[in-house]
Amino acid sequence: MKLVNDDYPDHIFAILDRALRTLRDDIQERVVDHDTRGLRTSQLRVVSLTPADGLRVTELAERVGMTAQALGEFVRGLTAAGLLEVVPDPSDGRARIVRPTAAGQEAAEQWRRDIAAMEEHWRQRLGPRRWEAMRRVLLDVIEAQ
């Protein structure tokens, strides 16, 4: 196995990890310019993946790729920050729905704008054809599972 930068493996998982870290660093720099209440990008991601009408914790956990227990910690922090709220499920009083507050919806919209700006930066940097080809390949990997 070859190494990238003399000490980092070049297998696909290492390459994807490095690419994801590079993109996360870029988005984190953009987020710093906005009032994000000191939240991490992972927390903003959870807010942005929570639909306006909400989801049960188990459904939201599946959507974001976390355990319900781990997501519960995120939800508590995001509730304290005023970005999410937990309300009774109208179809089952025992269940709870997590949904964004107005501030959460604003934060999610800003997050989407930041991601769009980051994507445009990388589209220009890599070239539109290469960027779109990378997106298609990644989507193909997801769909092939």
Residue, then its C-alpha position, 0 to 999 in steps of 0.5 A: m500500500k502506498l502512502v500519501n504525504d509520506d505517512y498516510p495510507d492511500h486506501i479508499f477509506a483513508i482518502l475519503d477520511r482525509a477528503l471529508r476532513t478537508l471539507r469539514d475544515d472548510i465548512q467550519e471556517r465558513v460557519v465561524d463567520h455566523d452566529t452559530r451559538g458555539l455549535r459544532t458542525s455535527q450539531l448543525r448537521v443534526v438541526s439541518l436534517t430535522p424536518a420542520d414538522g419533526l421526527r421521532v428520536t429513533e427516526l431522526a437517529e436513523r436519518v443522521g446515522m447515530t444511535a438514539q442514545a447518542l442523538g438524545e445527547f445532541v437533542r438535549g444540547l440543541t434544545a438548551a441552545g434553543l434550536l430544537e424542541v421536543v413535543p408530544d407526538p399527536s398520533d401517539g401521546r407516549a412518543r415524542i417528536v423532535r422539531p426545529t424551533a424558528a431559530g433552528q430553522e434559521a440556523a439550518e437555512q444558514w448552514r445550507r447557504d454555507i454548504a452551497a458556498m463551500e460546494e461552489h468554492w470546490r466546484q471552481r477549485l476542482g473544475p465543474r466537470r470533476w466536481e460533478a463526476m465526484r458527486r455522481v460516483l459517490l451517489d453511485v456508491i450509496e445507491a449500489q449498497 
